[in-house]
Amino acid sequence: MPKHTLPALGYGYDALEPHIDTQTMTIHHSKHHQAYVDNLNAALEKHPNLLDVPLLDLVKDLNAVPEDIRGAVRNNGGGHLNHAHFWEVMTPGGATSPSGALLEAINATFGSVDALKDAIATAGKTRFGSGWAWLVVDANKGLKVVSTANQDNPVSDGLTPILGVDVWEHAYYLKFQNRRPDYLTTWFNVVNWDVVAKNYKAAL
């Protein structure tokens, strides 16, 4: 029976220095993300038929998940899905700014890339407690910035995330302590806009 596994990072834990520190990346990927995977598998073992269901489908329709494991799937399946996305949008070596159709859509919706970054940073700064800030494509193929609590993912609300930033303290505390706004400003230095553009194209 297939089980969910921790995805390989695809780059070194030190690859995002000096913006995201090596120790944070090591703990975040090998400990935090691994725990979400382990806890998700443990929950699904109670309903083995669900081990074959793609993770995205489980998180998209949480009401279809049996009630006794719904909370565990929401938190740990969401954590797994969110982090798999997070590592990809930070893959080193890609475009450092948006271009093409994505840039046109950003400019049309937000006015500029800087205005988009401000909107995402504000969504992340104002998320009380732990959560995420996202750039999503809505049902009308438009761009929106939203935030979610804990490990919730916008797919549960019918939205398609194309860029997400983790604002749990474990994502930044070793380097930035309580300075979440500084982390969010710095984080844009590691975004791979080629990946975001690919996500945007797929969402359309």
C-alpha positions as CSV (number, residue, x, y, z in Angstrom):
1,M,0.0,0.0,0.0
2,P,1.5,3.4,-1.0
3,K,2.4,5.6,1.9
4,H,3.1,9.3,1.8
5,T,6.9,10.1,2.0
6,L,9.0,13.2,2.7
7,P,9.9,14.7,-0.7
8,A,13.6,15.3,-1.4
9,L,14.5,18.9,-1.1
10,G,16.4,18.9,-4.4
11,Y,19.0,21.3,-3.1
12,G,21.3,21.6,-0.1
13,Y,20.0,22.9,3.3
14,D,22.5,25.7,2.9
15,A,21.4,26.7,-0.6
16,L,19.2,29.6,0.5
17,E,21.8,31.3,2.7
18,P,22.1,34.1,3.7
19,H,18.4,34.7,3.5
20,I,17.1,31.4,5.0
21,D,19.7,29.9,7.3
22,T,21.0,26.3,7.1
23,Q,19.9,25.2,10.5
24,T,16.3,26.4,10.0
25,M,16.1,24.6,6.6
26,T,17.5,21.4,8.1
27,I,15.1,21.3,11.1
28,H,12.1,22.6,9.0
29,H,12.5,19.9,6.3
30,S,13.9,16.9,8.2
31,K,11.9,17.3,11.5
32,H,8.8,19.4,11.0
33,H,7.8,18.2,7.5
34,Q,8.8,14.6,8.4
35,A,6.4,14.8,11.4
36,Y,3.5,15.9,9.2
37,V,4.2,12.9,6.8
38,D,4.4,10.4,9.7
39,N,1.3,11.7,11.4
40,L,-0.6,11.7,8.2
41,N,0.3,8.1,7.5
42,A,-0.6,7.1,11.0
43,A,-4.1,8.6,10.6
44,L,-4.7,7.0,7.2
45,E,-3.8,3.6,8.5
46,K,-7.2,3.6,10.2
47,H,-8.8,3.9,6.8
48,P,-6.3,2.1,4.5
49,N,-8.4,2.7,1.4
50,L,-7.5,6.4,1.7
51,L,-3.8,5.7,1.3
52,D,-4.4,5.4,-2.5
53,V,-6.2,8.8,-2.7
54,P,-3.9,11.6,-3.9
55,L,-3.2,14.1,-1.1
56,L,-4.5,17.0,-3.0
57,D,-7.9,15.3,-3.3
58,L,-8.0,14.6,0.4
59,V,-7.3,18.2,1.3
60,K,-9.6,19.6,-1.4
61,D,-12.6,17.8,0.1
62,L,-12.1,17.4,3.8
63,N,-15.8,16.7,4.3
64,A,-15.3,13.4,2.5
65,V,-12.6,12.3,4.9
66,P,-14.0,10.2,7.8
67,E,-14.7,12.3,10.8
68,D,-12.4,10.4,13.2
69,I,-9.3,11.3,11.2
70,R,-10.5,14.5,9.5
71,G,-8.7,16.8,11.9
72,A,-5.5,14.8,11.6
73,V,-5.7,14.9,7.8
74,R,-6.5,18.6,7.8
75,N,-3.5,19.4,9.9
76,N,-0.9,16.9,8.8
77,G,-2.1,16.4,5.2
78,G,-2.2,20.2,4.9
79,G,1.2,20.4,6.5
80,H,2.6,17.9,4.0
81,L,0.9,19.6,1.0
82,N,1.9,23.1,2.1
83,H,5.6,22.3,2.7
84,A,6.0,20.3,-0.5
85,H,4.8,23.5,-2.3
86,F,7.0,25.8,-0.1
87,W,10.3,23.9,-1.0
88,E,9.5,24.1,-4.7
89,V,8.8,27.8,-4.9
90,M,12.2,28.4,-3.2
91,T,14.2,26.1,-5.5
92,P,17.5,28.0,-6.3
93,G,18.6,29.1,-9.7
94,G,15.3,30.3,-11.2
95,A,14.0,33.7,-12.2
96,T,14.3,36.3,-9.5
97,S,11.3,38.3,-10.7
98,P,8.1,37.5,-12.6
99,S,7.7,38.0,-16.4
100,G,5.4,37.2,-19.2
101,A,1.7,36.3,-18.6
102,L,2.3,36.1,-14.8
103,L,3.8,39.6,-14.7
104,E,0.9,41.0,-16.8
105,A,-1.6,39.5,-14.4
106,I,0.2,40.8,-11.3
107,N,0.4,44.3,-12.8
108,A,-3.3,44.2,-13.8
109,T,-4.4,43.0,-10.4
110,F,-2.1,44.7,-7.9
111,G,-0.5,47.5,-9.9
112,S,3.1,46.3,-9.6
113,V,5.2,43.4,-8.3
114,D,6.2,45.5,-5.2
115,A,2.5,46.0,-4.4
116,L,2.0,42.3,-4.7
117,K,4.9,41.7,-2.3
118,D,3.4,44.2,0.1
119,A,0.0,42.4,0.0
120,I,1.6,39.0,0.7
121,A,3.7,40.4,3.5
122,T,0.7,42.1,5.0
123,A,-1.3,38.9,4.8
124,G,1.6,37.1,6.6
125,K,2.2,39.8,9.2
126,T,-1.4,40.1,10.2
127,R,-2.1,36.3,10.3
128,F,-2.6,35.9,14.1
129,G,-0.7,32.9,15.4
130,S,0.6,30.3,12.9
131,G,-0.4,30.0,9.3
132,W,0.5,30.9,5.7
133,A,0.1,33.7,3.2
134,W,-0.7,32.8,-0.4
135,L,-1.0,34.1,-3.9
136,V,-3.9,32.1,-5.4
137,V,-5.9,31.8,-8.6
138,D,-9.6,31.9,-8.0
139,A,-12.5,30.3,-9.9
140,N,-12.6,33.2,-12.3
141,K,-8.9,32.8,-13.2
142,G,-8.1,36.0,-11.3
143,L,-5.2,36.5,-8.8
144,K,-5.9,37.0,-5.1
145,V,-3.8,37.2,-1.9
146,V,-5.2,35.2,1.0
147,S,-4.0,33.8,4.3
148,T,-4.9,30.6,6.1
149,A,-4.6,29.5,9.7
150,N,-2.3,26.7,10.9
151,Q,-1.8,24.2,8.0
152,D,-5.0,24.9,6.1
153,N,-4.5,25.1,2.3
154,P,-6.6,27.3,-0.1
155,V,-7.6,24.3,-2.1
156,S,-10.1,23.5,0.6
157,D,-11.8,26.8,-0.4
158,G,-11.8,26.1,-4.1
159,L,-8.7,28.3,-4.7
160,T,-5.4,27.2,-6.4
161,P,-2.2,28.3,-4.6
162,I,0.7,29.3,-6.9
163,L,2.9,30.9,-4.2
164,G,2.8,30.3,-0.5
165,V,5.0,31.5,2.4
166,D,5.1,29.7,5.8
167,V,4.6,32.1,8.7
168,W,4.8,29.5,11.5
169,E,7.6,30.5,13.9
170,H,9.5,27.4,13.0
171,A,10.1,28.9,9.6
172,Y,12.0,31.9,10.8
173,Y,12.6,32.0,14.6
174,L,16.2,30.9,14.7
175,K,17.3,33.7,12.5
176,F,14.6,36.4,12.9
177,Q,13.2,35.7,16.4
178,N,10.0,37.6,16.7
179,R,10.6,39.8,13.6
180,R,8.2,38.1,11.2
181,P,8.0,41.2,9.0
182,D,11.8,41.1,8.4
183,Y,11.6,37.4,7.5
184,L,8.8,38.1,5.0
185,T,10.8,40.9,3.3
186,T,13.9,38.7,3.1
187,W,12.0,35.7,1.9
188,F,11.2,37.2,-1.5
189,N,15.0,37.0,-2.2
190,V,14.6,33.2,-2.5
191,V,11.4,32.9,-4.5
192,N,11.8,31.1,-7.8
193,W,9.4,32.9,-10.2
194,D,9.9,30.3,-12.9
195,V,8.1,27.8,-10.6
196,V,5.4,30.4,-9.7
197,A,4.9,31.0,-13.4
198,K,4.6,27.2,-14.0
199,N,2.0,27.0,-11.2
200,Y,0.1,29.9,-12.7
201,K,0.0,28.3,-16.1
202,A,-1.2,25.0,-14.6
203,A,-3.9,26.8,-12.6
204,L,-5.3,28.5,-15.7
